[in-house]
Structure formats: structure tokens, C-alpha cells
Amino acid sequence: MKFGTKAVHAGVEPDPSTGAIMTPIYQTSTYVQESPAKHKGYAYARGANPTRNSLQKSIAALENGKFGICFSSGMGATDAVIKLLNPGDEVITSNDLYGGSYRMFKRVFEKYGIKFHFIDLTKTSNIEPVLNNKTKLLWLETPTNPLMNIVDIAACVDLVKGKNITVAVDNTFASPYLQNPLALGADIVMHSVTKYLGGHSDVIMGALVMNDEKLYQDLSFIMNSCGAVPGPQDSFLVLRGIKTLHLRMERHCFNGRKIAEYLKSHPKVGRVYWPGFADHPNHAIAKKQMKDFGGMLSFTLKDDNMEKATLLMERVELFSLAESLGGVESLINHPASMTHASIPKEERVKNGLVDSLIRLSIGVEDIEDLLQDLEQALGKV
């Protein structure tokens, strides 16, 4: 089954009682049982809900995985993966990482005796010096947030093969439409469903997808025990959003390319971070493991002036200054004070995330209007 067909149909079946083509919203906290010895498979909605189950099947199908688990947020999903570990275990991850993940790793889990190595993962060879018998998790993010660095998923998997190390990939920026980490050998795929999967800026949710049944059982136990579960209304909204994922991603990619090319040629713009450029670091890997290059990009002004960057973000009209990404509307974001403010400045700057960096989430509006908005805003700085 092709991706667009899966987006419309996977995980969704007509309601057996009414024939409703859309999965009903099962707004219930508990389920009536016939007897203590015989029940219908549902007991309490923290553990399972029919609307959520349909969504989990849909997301798993999009990633070509066997099992899907939804959580109340992307951070809830990430939290569950780290809870697979024990004190003394070590994690290797990127030095260019979403600020919320960095904050969780450093300020929540380090105090429980889990050690995190933040390194440059654009070169797979950088992993070997920190690998040891305590390494239990390789947490990848590609493209990275916000510098759009590309990590070679298959090469990382090959490097740790046979070492009892779980490879998890945050696939939020790419979405299942552009990239499928399980097919490249990863053990777990994480999504902030809030972003492209939901696609309409009206839901907070996360998801994990995997093929290994024991991993699924372990993560399901953590989900049920710790309780970071989404409600049926949110699950319904994401099921609806997924039906147009392939259509939205096509426009995100088209608009993203046009804006990246426009910014790169603009005399006031310094550097543009977008993996579709031939001179982008690891462009060849992006081309190999992604279907297209997405609707996310970052850039700096030529003189790297924070005052002018602030003025630009205040002068745009169609782009909204806001957190998050992946919705149908275009957003402009200042990582240093918003999404990555929890990372110490010296760490941010060392890794290339300067204070004047601007991140764009390109929506699905008409490209001529988006380009005109950037043109008028850049003309005022």
C-alpha cells in the first residue's frame, strides 16, 4: 500500500455499530465488564482506548512498523524511552539537540545516575571514542533542531550492531512521509505528533513506533504505569490530520525549497541551514535517507546582528512568532530565547546556535505571499 493510501485508511475501520466512516471518539474513563473472568479487552482508559488504538495502528503503518504507542506529548514519549535505562547506563546523543530533550536529559535523568554524551553526530566516527560497555542508548535526531544537521542513521546502526545498544530516532522534523528510520535499522522511532502528524497546531501528543515485541511490551508497561497518555479527542484530531499528511508534506517541501533558495540569494542574509542545498554538510546522506528535504530551515543575517534579527521577527506579517512547528501556518522562531533557551549560552554558541539564529517552519500558504512577507520584512532591517 502506498503512503497516501495508508494515510487515509491505515488503522481506521468503519464503526461496527453504526457504520460511521470516522473512528468514534470513545470519551470514557472505564469499561463495563461481563464478569471478572471475561471482558472485552478494555478495562480502564489509561491502559487502552479504542480511538487511541486506531491512531496507534495508523502511525505504526506510516512508519512501516508493527507497534505504535501514543503519549500525551513528545516529551512523554522521550521520557518513556529513557525509563528503559538503569542507573549507571550511558546515552550517546547529539550536541545539536532539541532544547526540551537536552533539558530532560541533563536536569531530570542525570541525577538518577544516567550519563549523557553530547557529541557531533554528523560524523559517525565521533561515536567510537565514547562507546563503552555501559552505553545502552543511541538517541539520534535528524534533521536536527534547529541547525538542520543530518545524521547517517544506517551508519550509526551498523556501528553499534551486536553491542546491545538501542537506537532511537527523533523523526519529528522529517515525518514518516520523508524518512523511515526503522527501515534503516533503528529500533525506535519517536515523533512529536504535535507537529507534522497532527499538522493543525491544535494537539499536544507524542508517539513511539517499533518492531520488537518485547520493546513494545516494556514501553507499554511504562506508558500504563506512568500515565502519560493522550485523550480520545486528541487522538481523533490526529487521525483526521494524518489523512492529509502526504498532501501537506508535498506543499511544505515545495514552499521550503523556494524560501531556502530565496534567502540564500538575498544580500542581507548570511547563512541558510537547509539540507537540500548541495553544499549543506551531509547533503548526500539526506538525499539518500529522505524522500525530500522538508519545510524546516534556519538562517542568520549577514552581519549576525541580534537587533536586526529581532526587528525582522517583529516585522513579518504572515509568519507568526511562536513556538512549535509543522502546522499549516508558517511560523518564525528565535531558538536562543524560545525552543533552546534551556541550553546554556556557551553550549549553544559552541555548537553554532548563535543568538541571532532564526528558525522558520514553512506552512502551506501560497508561496508568493510568503516570499512577499519575507521581502517586506527584510527591507525594514
URLINCOR-V926670 format. One record per pair of residues at least 12 apart in sequence whose ideal C-beta (glycine too) atoms are under 6 Angstrom apart, sorted by the first residue. I is the first residue (numbers start at 1). J is the second residue. D is the distance in Angstrom with one decimal. If there is no record, write none. Layout:
BEGIN
i = [I | I]
j = [J | J]
d = [D | D]
END
This chain:
BEGIN
i = [3 | 4 | 6 | 6 | 7 | 7 | 7 | 7 | 8 | 10 | 10 | 11 | 11 | 11 | 12 | 23 | 23 | 23 | 25 | 25 | 25 | 25 | 26 | 26 | 26 | 26 | 27 | 29 | 30 | 31 | 46 | 46 | 47 | 49 | 51 | 51 | 51 | 52 | 52 | 55 | 55 | 55 | 55 | 56 | 56 | 58 | 59 | 60 | 62 | 63 | 63 | 63 | 63 | 63 | 64 | 64 | 64 | 65 | 65 | 65 | 66 | 67 | 67 | 68 | 69 | 69 | 69 | 69 | 70 | 70 | 71 | 71 | 72 | 72 | 72 | 73 | 73 | 74 | 74 | 75 | 76 | 76 | 77 | 77 | 77 | 78 | 80 | 80 | 81 | 82 | 83 | 85 | 85 | 87 | 87 | 88 | 89 | 89 | 90 | 90 | 90 | 91 | 91 | 91 | 92 | 92 | 92 | 92 | 93 | 94 | 94 | 94 | 95 | 95 | 95 | 95 | 96 | 96 | 96 | 96 | 97 | 98 | 99 | 99 | 99 | 99 | 102 | 103 | 117 | 121 | 122 | 122 | 122 | 124 | 124 | 124 | 124 | 127 | 135 | 137 | 138 | 138 | 138 | 139 | 140 | 141 | 143 | 143 | 146 | 146 | 146 | 147 | 147 | 148 | 148 | 148 | 150 | 150 | 150 | 150 | 152 | 153 | 153 | 153 | 154 | 154 | 157 | 166 | 167 | 167 | 168 | 169 | 169 | 169 | 170 | 171 | 171 | 172 | 172 | 172 | 173 | 175 | 175 | 177 | 177 | 177 | 178 | 178 | 178 | 178 | 179 | 188 | 188 | 189 | 190 | 191 | 192 | 193 | 193 | 193 | 193 | 195 | 195 | 196 | 197 | 198 | 198 | 199 | 199 | 200 | 200 | 201 | 203 | 203 | 203 | 205 | 205 | 248 | 251 | 252 | 252 | 253 | 255 | 255 | 256 | 256 | 256 | 257 | 258 | 259 | 260 | 260 | 260 | 262 | 263 | 268 | 268 | 268 | 269 | 270 | 270 | 270 | 271 | 272 | 273 | 274 | 275 | 276 | 295 | 296 | 297 | 298 | 298 | 299 | 300 | 300 | 304 | 306 | 306 | 308 | 309 | 309 | 311 | 312 | 312 | 313 | 315 | 315 | 316 | 316 | 316 | 317 | 318 | 318 | 319 | 323 | 325 | 328 | 328 | 329 | 330 | 330 | 330 | 331 | 332 | 333 | 335 | 335 | 336]
j = [246 | 246 | 61 | 62 | 242 | 243 | 245 | 246 | 243 | 58 | 61 | 54 | 57 | 58 | 54 | 51 | 54 | 239 | 51 | 232 | 233 | 236 | 49 | 50 | 51 | 232 | 232 | 45 | 44 | 43 | 227 | 229 | 224 | 232 | 232 | 235 | 236 | 70 | 235 | 70 | 235 | 238 | 239 | 68 | 70 | 242 | 207 | 209 | 176 | 176 | 180 | 182 | 189 | 209 | 180 | 182 | 183 | 182 | 209 | 211 | 211 | 210 | 216 | 209 | 208 | 219 | 220 | 223 | 207 | 230 | 206 | 228 | 228 | 229 | 230 | 204 | 206 | 192 | 206 | 100 | 206 | 228 | 190 | 206 | 208 | 101 | 219 | 222 | 168 | 109 | 222 | 114 | 136 | 112 | 113 | 113 | 114 | 136 | 115 | 134 | 135 | 116 | 137 | 139 | 117 | 127 | 130 | 138 | 139 | 121 | 141 | 144 | 118 | 119 | 120 | 351 | 144 | 147 | 149 | 351 | 141 | 145 | 339 | 340 | 342 | 343 | 343 | 342 | 130 | 151 | 149 | 281 | 282 | 152 | 155 | 156 | 159 | 159 | 165 | 166 | 160 | 165 | 167 | 168 | 169 | 170 | 173 | 275 | 298 | 335 | 359 | 273 | 352 | 273 | 274 | 275 | 275 | 282 | 285 | 286 | 285 | 181 | 184 | 289 | 184 | 185 | 185 | 187 | 186 | 187 | 188 | 181 | 186 | 189 | 190 | 189 | 191 | 191 | 192 | 195 | 296 | 196 | 249 | 245 | 246 | 249 | 290 | 291 | 292 | 294 | 290 | 208 | 210 | 209 | 208 | 207 | 206 | 205 | 206 | 207 | 238 | 325 | 326 | 326 | 238 | 238 | 241 | 241 | 248 | 241 | 327 | 327 | 234 | 237 | 238 | 230 | 234 | 364 | 364 | 295 | 362 | 292 | 362 | 367 | 294 | 295 | 362 | 276 | 367 | 362 | 272 | 274 | 297 | 371 | 299 | 301 | 302 | 378 | 299 | 300 | 301 | 302 | 300 | 299 | 298 | 297 | 293 | 293 | 362 | 361 | 360 | 357 | 359 | 358 | 356 | 357 | 356 | 355 | 356 | 381 | 356 | 358 | 381 | 377 | 381 | 332 | 377 | 380 | 332 | 373 | 377 | 373 | 369 | 373 | 332 | 338 | 361 | 363 | 364 | 363 | 362 | 363 | 370 | 361 | 360 | 359 | 357 | 359 | 355]
d = [5.6 | 4.3 | 5.1 | 6.0 | 5.5 | 5.9 | 4.9 | 5.1 | 5.2 | 4.8 | 3.6 | 4.8 | 3.3 | 3.2 | 5.8 | 5.6 | 4.5 | 5.8 | 5.6 | 4.8 | 5.7 | 4.8 | 5.6 | 4.7 | 5.0 | 5.1 | 5.5 | 5.0 | 5.6 | 6.0 | 5.7 | 5.5 | 4.8 | 5.3 | 4.0 | 4.4 | 5.6 | 5.6 | 4.5 | 5.8 | 4.5 | 5.6 | 5.2 | 3.8 | 5.4 | 5.7 | 5.0 | 5.2 | 3.9 | 4.9 | 5.8 | 5.8 | 5.2 | 4.3 | 5.6 | 6.0 | 6.0 | 5.2 | 3.9 | 5.6 | 4.8 | 5.5 | 3.9 | 4.9 | 4.9 | 5.6 | 6.0 | 5.6 | 5.0 | 5.3 | 4.1 | 4.8 | 4.7 | 5.9 | 5.0 | 5.1 | 5.0 | 3.0 | 3.8 | 5.6 | 5.2 | 3.4 | 5.2 | 3.3 | 5.1 | 6.0 | 5.5 | 4.6 | 5.5 | 5.3 | 5.1 | 5.5 | 5.6 | 5.9 | 3.2 | 5.7 | 5.5 | 4.3 | 4.5 | 4.5 | 4.9 | 4.9 | 4.5 | 5.8 | 4.8 | 5.9 | 5.8 | 5.2 | 4.1 | 4.6 | 5.6 | 5.9 | 4.4 | 5.7 | 5.7 | 4.9 | 4.4 | 5.0 | 5.2 | 5.3 | 5.9 | 4.5 | 5.1 | 3.7 | 4.8 | 5.4 | 5.3 | 4.0 | 4.5 | 4.7 | 5.2 | 5.8 | 5.6 | 5.7 | 4.4 | 5.8 | 5.9 | 5.8 | 5.6 | 5.1 | 5.8 | 5.7 | 4.8 | 5.3 | 4.7 | 4.2 | 4.7 | 5.6 | 4.7 | 4.6 | 4.3 | 5.3 | 5.6 | 4.3 | 6.0 | 5.4 | 5.4 | 3.8 | 5.2 | 4.5 | 4.8 | 5.4 | 4.3 | 5.9 | 4.5 | 5.9 | 3.5 | 4.9 | 4.7 | 5.1 | 4.0 | 3.8 | 4.7 | 5.5 | 4.9 | 5.0 | 5.8 | 5.5 | 4.5 | 5.3 | 5.3 | 4.0 | 6.0 | 5.9 | 5.7 | 4.1 | 4.9 | 4.8 | 5.7 | 5.9 | 4.9 | 5.7 | 5.0 | 4.5 | 5.7 | 4.7 | 5.7 | 3.8 | 5.8 | 5.1 | 5.7 | 5.4 | 3.1 | 4.0 | 6.0 | 5.0 | 4.7 | 4.4 | 5.5 | 5.6 | 6.0 | 3.8 | 4.8 | 5.0 | 5.7 | 4.9 | 5.7 | 5.8 | 4.2 | 3.1 | 6.0 | 4.2 | 4.6 | 5.1 | 5.9 | 3.9 | 4.5 | 5.9 | 5.0 | 5.7 | 5.8 | 4.0 | 5.1 | 5.7 | 5.2 | 5.9 | 5.7 | 5.4 | 5.6 | 4.3 | 5.7 | 4.4 | 5.3 | 4.5 | 4.3 | 4.1 | 5.1 | 3.5 | 4.0 | 6.0 | 5.4 | 5.6 | 4.5 | 5.7 | 5.5 | 5.6 | 5.1 | 5.1 | 4.7 | 4.3 | 4.2 | 5.8 | 4.9 | 5.3 | 4.9 | 5.5 | 4.1 | 4.9 | 5.7 | 5.6 | 4.5 | 5.5 | 6.0 | 4.2 | 4.2 | 5.6 | 3.6 | 5.3 | 4.9 | 4.6 | 5.6 | 3.8 | 5.9 | 4.3 | 5.8 | 4.3 | 5.7 | 5.4 | 4.6]
END
